[in-house]
Amino acid sequence: MEKTIQTDSGIVIAPVYTQPVQMEEQPGVFPYTRGIHATMYRDKLWTMRQYAGFSTAEESNKRYHYLLSQGVMGLSVAFDLPTQIGYDSDHPMSEGEVGKVGVAIDSLEDMEILFKDISLEQISTSMTINATGFILLAFYIALAKRQGADLKKISGTIQNDILKEYAARGTFIYPPKPSMRLITDIFAYCSKEVPKWNTISISGYHIREAGANAVQELAFTLANGKAYLKAALDTGLDINVFAKRLSFFFNAHNHLFEEVAKFRAARRMWANITQSLGATDPKAQMLRFHTQTGGSTLTAQQPQNNIVRVAIQTLAATMGGTQSLHTNGYDEALSLPTEEAARIALRTQQIVGYESGVADTVDPLAGSFYVEALTNEVENKAWELIHKIDAMGGAVSAIEQGFIQDEIAKSAYRYQQEIENNEKIIIGVNKFTSADQATPEVFRIDDSIRAVQSERLKSLRERRDNAAVQNALAQIRQAAGTDENLMPLVVAAVEHLCTLGEIADVLREVWGEYK
């Protein structure tokens, strides 16, 4: 009996592919399967980013300057847990978490230190922030104004994808309805004030990290994207304007060919989704995406093996046509990346970009019988899931009913069982293991950072105009109960030195917290 081989998504891989595939599609034209630009990397390589942020704004600023000196083209900011869920560093809920998984940002002054000697007009910044994304964006805009930058030239992305927080990650604050309102407020505000800013990065990355397979990552991400489109349309926004600034964030795992197929299918599916909802402008139909290599694929055992995994994932992302890429440090299963690990991760991208030949032609795997068949299979399976979600009333309903969470949990359980039963081989974990495990140098964050941030907050509250602060917060509180766009009020509040926690708390009072 012939052996059956299948991907983690359950797609059976044939021993050989001979069926000729009609490939008349061209890159840069609908439905963009082969890429959103006609020439792709022949004219300009993807943006090489490194995700960084830890400790205080001063420490993260030093790492940013180091990465820029090593050839990084764009910055990606990681925020600590209190910042992500709307608590200042001196709040009791912040204890033990300040500066640990990212940088602590409590006020506009912290943001100013974070980007010291970095011109916001000259650099593209991606911020991985969701529930408090509107506040961090306000800090960034206020800082750009302080720098004298032209807001029409400011470019970057806030993740701002709250639906995947309910489904997979958990850093939400408010119930879904007011959270969606914040997102559409950002769409409307940025389309006028900061037109080059990507207002959302609809994220499959964390869905995959939570245990989804490639097909689920694609289907759940595009279903969420569809929900954002509909929410914006319901508020009267023009899809040909706001959809141009939507971007996506995908994971790159180790199955090189399934990952390339996933990226190609994603573009084709999104082009059809946007067109079906009325988008006629090509830029509103294009799926632009950032990729990060798979954090959950990294092993603490034999960590240097992760360098090879990241290289394969880099190939998957670039042969799949990503617009920007972050490569993980080999030591990230053990700690935040050391400078050496961050440098090797960046060099991996640079070697692929400048030495491998991947960038020389557009969509290098197009026309491969295998890749084309796999692209179709991934797409068909993803549509099946999206149709199920549509039948439930869309992504918000599917999340409220627990469908998406359950599907991810089942997939994660299956994957773990396969590893434990040796049906899935992970080198260094369940095969080719080594008794003597040398532990590399790890990067540790000191708990004293909370005291530093608390002292800074105390000083800020003594120096600022507290009457102006209370007035700014009162305006946000009042507007939260109306349809007024909150973004101008939040920008004004941060300029008066209101803190992140104070703004988040005002909205907690009005909207409550989601449990």
Buried (B, 14 or more C-beta within 10 A) or exposed (E): EEEEEEBBBEBEBEEEBEEEBEEEBBBBBBBBBBBBBEEBBEEEBBBBBBBBBBBBBEBBBEBBEBBBEBEBBBBBBBBBBBBBBBBBBBBEEBEEBBBBBBBBBBBBBBBBBBBEEBEBBEBBBBBBBBBBBBBBBBBBBBBBBEBEBEBEEBBBBBBBBBBBBBBBBEBBBBBBEBBBBBBBBBBBBBBEBBBEBBBBBBBBBBBBBBBBBBBBBBBBBBBBBBBBBBBBBEBEBBBBBBBBBBBBBBBBBBBBBBBBBBBBBBBBBBBBBBBEBEBEBBEBBBBBBBBBBBBBBBBBBBBEBBBEBBBBBBBBBBBBBBBBBBBBBBBBBBBBBBBBBBBBBBBBBBEBBEEBEBBEEBBBBBEBBBBBBBBBBBBEBBBEBBEBBBEBEBBBBBBEEEBBBEBBBEBBEBBEEBEEEEEBEBBBBBEEEEEEEEEEEEBEBEEEBBEBBBEBBEEBBEEBEEEBBEEBBEBBBEBBEEEBBBBBBBBBBBBBBBBBBBBBBBBBEBBEEBE
